[in-house]
Amino acid sequence: MNSVSPSAVQYVGGVGVVCQDDTLQREETKRPQQPQLVDPGGGSGFGKRQGTDVGGGGTRDATTAGEPDEVDKLKTKLMSAWNNVKYGWSVKSKTTFNKSSPVTVMGHSYLLNSEDEVEWFRRAFVSRLWLTYRREFPQLEGSTLTTDCGWGCMLRSGQMLLAQGLLLHLLPRDWSWPDAQQFADVDFEALRPRSPSRAGGVPIPSFGYSSSSRTPTTSQKTSMPGGTALNHTQKKRPESGRDRQAEPLHRRVVAWFGDEPPAPFGVHQLVELGKSSGKKAGDWYGPSVVAHILRKAVAKTSEVHNLAVYVAQDCTVYKKDVVHLCDQSLNQSISDPEPSGPGWKSVIILVPVRLGGDSLNPSYIKCVRNILRLECCIGIIGGKPKHSLFFIGCQDEQLLYLDPHYCQGVVDVTQDNFPLESFHCSSPRKMPFSRMDPSCTIGFYAKNKKDFESLCSAVCVALSSPEEKYPIFTFVEGQAQDYGLVGHSSSYPHYDTSPTPGPAHMLPQGKLSRSNNIGSSDDFVFLVLIMFLTRWCC
């Protein structure tokens, strides 16, 4: 699979270039001078805020106190290194895009037959929030885990889905990150019109815009380790008044997904909310369970105003339930600069679906493609078993996605002007529709009542397919209780709530198939290696 390469997460921080892999290598060469309790904050400030004792207690004391010991640290580092090798080292394989067919990103299409369109496509892609595995964050409550590497990819995909909805909720629809032009790498090729000096696909140049037009400007690039080019002499896009107003909101949204317990949509909160569904830190989370966790997170927080999340039941959106959820009189919040309409909450609609049995039903591909082309669609979380991805667009027979599997160091989002670069990806990746797992959750956003009505009409048209008699999901007038349905599937914490065709299928916890417990043979071999190394170190 073409996964996100390490070059996508190398960024400028402070006064120099920071390479994520170099940081990992430096950390692995450190040796403690004496046995001591491990600071779960990893030096980022989280441990100090929690008052963690980093004194001279022994490893046994650390284990007794529920803190990760040196063996746990070694396991975490080995797992992170293996994960980055497995999902990160695709730097030599460049993603190519057809210049003769449009590529869609979040409902906007780009025909990559001109440099202007290529740059606007890249700018749209880089502006999406990229939320990945992190390591050395404060340990999760009830466990010694200080990383979600290896198990939290569906939570990260869900975070990206929610983040896209929040960006639409708080910022103008055409917003883009002003610093996006700083990203330039060699992992992305477009099949442009050929010239005597260009024999085929070429690396996409960096962002650079003149103050008077969309035409990119050229500038000198400095190579970074791993193939990424960063512009030091390039002029940034002139900052407008709207940029100055939007950037604090952009930064606030990123902070809401910080890897610390108080963050309303961080891993710590999501894991805590997942306990009511029978999940705990280290478990695999399905797309349906994550949908309900996101609903609870938005309902719980006081940070986000005038927004609700609705989760469809049994592949059905009950329109009257949505109206009852949204049709309320609310005080306008300062964090919501544009009114959604009198007495109406904006809404994120999440629809868990299953698009086939063991694999994607080919008859659904056209419908999925049509959905991704809608402006109201905020993406799809799915991927394949134990390998979740966030799908944000498509071109021809391939899906465009963001990969959460690259493991990065934690960022302290409580600091002023914390670095944003690791939350944005510059390496688009594609995969065939045929490799998409049939179990997924589709997201939509409606700003006001008029948008919701338009959403219902547009989605119904997108779901119409002569190849498939039954739609992926439906919109129905009335309420769920009118059809004998009450509550949400997440009310049943001891069962897997992933939707399946036909009658509801409930799978008791602990009776998962062997293929779900062990994702692949290479993972199993590596886990055995970790066990051997940790026993040897002890």
MIBASE-962428 format. One record per residue (C-alpha): x, z, y. Coordinates in steps of 0.25 Angstrom, whole numbers, plus 5000, padded with zeros to 4 digits. Layout:
N
XZY;...
***
This chain:
538
500050005000;500549975014;500550115020;500950175033;502450165034;503350275040;503650185052;502250205057;502550355059;503850345066;503650385080;504350425093;504250575095;504850645107;506150575111;506450505099;506050425086;505450515075;505450455061;504450535052;505250505039;506550555046;505850685049;505350695035;506850675030;507350775039;506350885035;506650855020;508150885022;507851025029;508151145020;507651285024;508751385027;507951495020;506651515013;505551525023;504051495026;503751355028;503151325042;501951235039;502051185053;503251105050;503851145063;502751075071;502151195077;500951215067;501651325060;501951405072;500551395077;500051455064;501151565064;501851525051;502951615047;504151535046;505051655043;505951685031;504851715020;505151655007;504551535000;503751624991;503151695004;502751555009;502051514997;501351654997;500951635011;500351505008;501451425016;502151305010;503451335003;504651245002;504151184989;502851144996;503751085008;504551004998;503250954991;502750915005;503950845009;504050764996;502650724996;502750685010;503950605007;503350534995;502050505003;502850435014;503650355004;502350314996;501550285009;502550265020;503650165015;502950035017;503749995030;504249865023;502849815021;502249765034;500749755036;500349615040;499049565047;498449435046;498349365060;497149285057;496149385053;495749515062;496249655058;495249765061;495649905066;494449995069;493449885072;494349805081;494949675076;496249615079;496749465076;498249475075;498549335080;499049385093;500049485097;499049555107;498049575095;499149625086;499549725096;498149775099;497949785084;499149875083;498749955094;497349975088;498050015075;499050115081;498050185089;497350235076;497650375073;498550385060;498450525053;499350545041;499850645032;500650755039;501650855034;502050995039;500751035046;500151175045;499751205031;498351175027;497551305025;497451345011;498651265006;500151255009;500051105012;500651065025;500450915023;499350825019;500250725012;499750674999;498250725001;497750715015;497650565017;496150555017;496150665027;497050585036;496250465034;495050545038;495750595050;496050455055;494650405053;494150525061;495250505072;494750355074;493350415076;493950515086;494750405094;493450325095;492650445099;493650495110;494350365115;493950225119;493750135107;494850045112;495850155114;497250135109;498450225109;499350195121;500550225113;500250135102;501250025107;502350115103;502150085089;502849965083;503349945069;503649835059;502549875048;501549785054;501549635054;500449535059;500449385055;500549325068;500549185073;501949135069;503049085079;504349025077;505049165078;504049235069;503949195054;502749285050;502249425052;503049505062;503049645066;502049685076;502749725089;502449855096;501449885106;501749845120;500649805131;500849755145;500049825156;499249705159;498849645145;498749665130;499949575128;501049655121;502349675128;503749665120;504649785120;505949835114;505749905101;506650015094;506650025079;506350155073;506750195058;505750135048;505450005056;504550055067;504850005081;504550095093;504550045107;505350115118;505350015129;503949965127;502950005138;501750075134;500350025138;500050075152;499250205151;497850185156;496950295161;496150285148;497450305140;497750435147;496350485144;496350435130;497750485125;497450635126;496150605117;497050525107;498050635106;496850745105;496250665093;497650655086;497750805088;496450835081;497050775069;498350865070;498850935057;498551075061;497451165058;496751165072;496651015072;495150975070;495450855061;496850895056;497050905041;496951055042;495551045047;495150935037;495651005025;494951135029;493651055031;493850985017;493751125010;492251115011;492350985003;493151054992;494450994998;495751065001;497151035006;497850934996;496550874991;496150734991;495050705001;494150594999;493550505011;492150565010;492750715010;493550675022;492350615029;491650755028;492850825032;492950745045;491550765048;491750915047;492950915056;492250845067;491050935066;491951055066;492951025078;492651055092;493650955097;492850835095;491550815103;490350725102;490750675088;490150695074;490550645060;489450595051;489850575036;488950475028;488250525015;488250435003;488650315011;487550325020;487450355035;486150415039;485950375053;485050485057;486050585053;487050525062;486150525073;485850675071;487350705070;487650625083;486350635092;486750765100;486950805114;488350845116;489250885128;490250775131;491650825128;492850795136;493550745123;492450635123;492650545135;491550445132;490150495130;489550455116;488150455122;487150565125;486950665114;487650575104;488950615096;489850515092;489950495077;490950465066;490250415053;491050425040;490550355028;491150395015;490950275005;491450224992;491750074992;491750054977;492150124964;493650134961;494050024971;493449964983;492249864980;492649734986;491249704991;491449825001;492749765008;491949675018;491149795022;492349885024;492949775032;491749765041;491649915043;493149915048;492849815058;491849895065;492149965078;491350085073;492250105061;493350205062;493950175048;493950205034;494650315026;494950285011;496050215005;496350244990;496250364982;497150474987;497750374998;496750375010;496950275021;496250255034;495650115036;495550065050;495349915049;495549785040;496049645040;495549545030;495549615016;496449735020;496249865027;497049925038;497350075037;498050195042;498850265031;498850425032;499850445021;501150445029;501550595030;502050635044;502550765050;501450845057;501250825072;500950945081;499750895088;499651025096;500850985105;500650905118;500950755116;501250765101;501650635096;500550535092;501350425085;501250485071;499750475073;499750325075;500150215065;500750085068;500850025054;499549955050;499349955035;498349875026;497749875012;496849785005;495349825004;495449824989;496349944989;495350034997;494850144990;493250144989;493150284994;493150295009;492550345022;492150245033;492150295047;491350255059;491150305074;490050295084;490150335098;488750345101;487350315096;487450175100;488750165092;488150225080;486950125080;487950015081;488850075070;487650075060;487349935063;488749885063;489149955050;487849905043;488249765046;489649795041;489149855028;488349725025;488949645014;488449535005;489449574994;488949724993;487449754991;487649904995;488349945008;489450035009;488650135016;487350135024;486650185037;485250245034;484250295044;483850435043;484550565038;485250595025;484250705022;483150595022;483850545010;483950675003;485450695008;485850825015;487250865019;488550795017;489350775004;490450865009;489450975006;489850964992;491251014992;491551014978;491350864976;492050734980;491150674991;491750534990;490650434990;490350344978;489350234974;488050284969;487650434967;488550534973;489750564965;490350704965;491650734959;491950884957;493350924962;494450934953;493950814944;494650704951;495250594943;496650584940;496850464949;496450554961;497350674957;498550584956;498450464965;499550384958;500750404948;501850404959;501150514966;501150594953;502550564950;502950614964;502150734963;502850764950;504150744957;503750844968;503450944958;504850924952;505550934965;504851054970;505051134956;506551094957;506651144972;506051274968;
***
